[in-house]
Amino acid sequence: MRRPGRSRAVVAATAVAALLALTGCSTAGEQVRDYVSENYERVSDNGPYAAFRSDDSVDKIAEDIQAAAAPGRDHQDTTGRYLGYEDVMVHIEEEQNGSGSAIEVTDARDGYDRWGPAIIPIWGTFGGSYRNAFSGGGSGFGGK
């Protein structure tokens, strides 16, 4: 004879396991995009590119994003902070009026086009050493 409480517990456990499995399957890039979208004010977006803003400092934002998903690359210079993931890049810089920070999120190819002069000397060219630095990148990376 089945106990009613047991079947509910099995259903609840199955639902939690399914949720964990789905969460575990998302890429770091998806996690970053989701985190930034949920936690910062969207200013604009166009295809893979989206711009956000925050009253927080560059370092605080970078720390929070890194806590959501660890980047494969992290570079800081006078133009801001750059976080590189296998398929997504993030650029964070202080707003010109000093009232907060601007956050840009885009795919890796677009990131290299936008911020190449700042990151290529450090990370290498798109599809070159940067790509090879990630274990498990697979043959489909960057195949646009």
Beta strands, then each sheet from edge to edge (+ up, - down):
strand 1: 41-46
strand 2: 49-54
strand 3: 73-77
strand 4: 80-84
strand 5: 88-94
strand 6: 101-107
sheet 1: 1+ 2- 6+ 5- 4+ 3-
end
